[in-house]
Amino acid sequence: MTKLDKPLKRELKVKKISYVLTIDPDRFKLTKKGRRKGIEIAWKDLVSGDAAMAVALRASVKSV
């Protein structure tokens, strides 16, 4: 296995919209291409199960 020691970026399309997925040793982040803000989830939250709760909380705050 190759260790993840620096950020890795990949482009992907979902429903014809381009996104950038950045994976680094602490977290992963999904943003629309050309933007800086996006969804960010720490690996420790994902492993502990807190990720779903964190994403739902962020979505509810953005809709207000």
C-alpha positions in Angstrom: 0.0 0.0 0.0 1.1 3.6 -0.7 0.9 5.9 2.3 -1.1 9.0 2.0 1.3 11.7 3.1 0.2 14.7 0.9 -3.0 15.9 -0.6 -4.4 14.0 -3.6 -6.8 15.8 -6.0 -9.1 14.2 -8.5 -11.9 15.7 -10.7 -15.2 13.9 -11.0 -18.6 14.6 -12.6 -22.0 14.1 -10.9 -25.1 14.9 -13.0 -22.9 16.9 -15.5 -21.5 19.1 -12.7 -17.7 19.0 -12.2 -16.3 18.5 -8.6 -12.9 18.3 -7.1 -12.2 15.6 -4.5 -9.2 16.3 -2.3 -8.0 13.5 -0.1 -5.4 14.2 2.6 -4.1 12.4 5.7 -6.6 14.2 8.0 -9.8 14.6 5.9 -11.5 14.6 2.5 -13.2 17.5 0.9 -15.6 17.7 -2.1 -16.1 21.1 -3.8 -17.6 22.3 -7.0 -14.8 22.9 -9.5 -13.5 26.5 -9.3 -14.8 27.0 -5.7 -13.1 26.8 -2.3 -15.9 25.9 0.0 -17.4 22.5 0.0 -18.2 19.5 2.2 -15.3 18.5 4.4 -15.3 15.3 6.6 -12.5 14.3 8.9 -11.4 10.6 8.7 -11.9 10.2 12.5 -15.5 11.4 12.2 -16.1 9.0 9.3 -14.7 6.0 11.3 -16.6 6.9 14.5 -19.9 7.3 12.7 -20.2 11.0 13.4 -19.8 11.9 9.7 -23.5 11.5 8.9 -24.5 13.7 11.8 -22.0 16.4 10.9 -23.1 16.5 7.2 -26.8 16.7 8.3 -26.1 19.5 10.7 -24.2 21.5 8.1 -27.0 21.0 5.6 -29.6 22.2 8.0 -27.5 25.3 8.9 -27.0 26.2 5.2 -30.8 26.0 4.5 -31.6 28.6 7.2 
